[in-house]
């Protein structure tokens, strides 16, 4: 990976700093939203529904954290 934030092994050091990680997370979020809209999950087992929705929620929370910290670093010039 090219950026210094990705070279760090600490997860919190990457939040909001690594554009590649943010792009991957955005693609996952959009992809899972598209699958959610195309597939009728009512026909799935309850365990499958919960797993799918939890993964979608966790991806959305991670994207929100990335955006929140990206804004923080831009406003405080700590980037």
For each residue, the residues with C-beta under 8 A, 3 or more apart:
1: 6 7 18 20
2: 6 20
3: 6 7 17 18 19 20
4: 7 8
5: 8 13 14 17 18 21
6: 1 2 3 14 18 20 21
7: 1 3 4
8: 4 5 13 14
9:
10: 13 14
11: 14 15
12: 15
13: 5 8 10 17
14: 5 6 8 10 11 17 18 21
15: 11 12 65 66 69
16: 22 65 66 67 68 69 70 71 72 73
17: 3 5 13 14 69 70 73 79
18: 1 3 5 6 14 21 22
19: 3 22 23
20: 1 2 3 6 23 24
21: 5 6 14 18 24 25 66
22: 16 18 19 25 26 63 66 67 70
23: 19 20 26 27
24: 20 21 27 28
25: 21 22 28 29 59 62 63 66
26: 22 23 29 30 63
27: 23 24 30 31
28: 24 25 31 32 59
29: 25 26 32 33 56 59 60 63
30: 26 27 33 34
31: 27 28 34 35
32: 28 29 35 36 52 55 56 59
33: 29 30 36 37 56
34: 30 31 37 38
35: 31 32 38 39
36: 32 33 39 41 52 56
37: 33 34
38: 34 35
39: 35 36
40: 43
41: 36 44 48 49 52 53
42: 49
43: 40
44: 41 48 49 52
45: 48 49
46: 49 50
47: 50 51
48: 41 44 45 51 52
49: 41 42 44 45 46 52 53
50: 46 47 53 54
51: 47 48 54 55
52: 32 36 41 44 48 49 55 56
53: 41 49 50 56 57
54: 50 51 57 58
55: 32 51 52 58 59
56: 29 32 33 36 52 53 59 60
57: 53 54 60 61
58: 54 55 61 62
59: 25 28 29 32 55 56 62 63
60: 29 56 57 63 64
61: 57 58 64 65
62: 25 58 59 65 66
63: 22 25 26 29 59 60 66 67
64: 60 61 67 68
65: 15 16 61 62 68 69
66: 15 16 21 22 25 62 63 69 70
67: 16 22 63 64 70 71
68: 16 64 65 71 72
69: 15 16 17 65 66 72 73
70: 16 17 22 66 67 73 74
71: 16 67 68 74 75
72: 16 68 69 75 76 78
73: 16 17 69 70 76 77 78 79
74: 70 71 77 79
75: 71 72
76: 72 73
77: 73 74
78: 72 73
79: 17 73 74
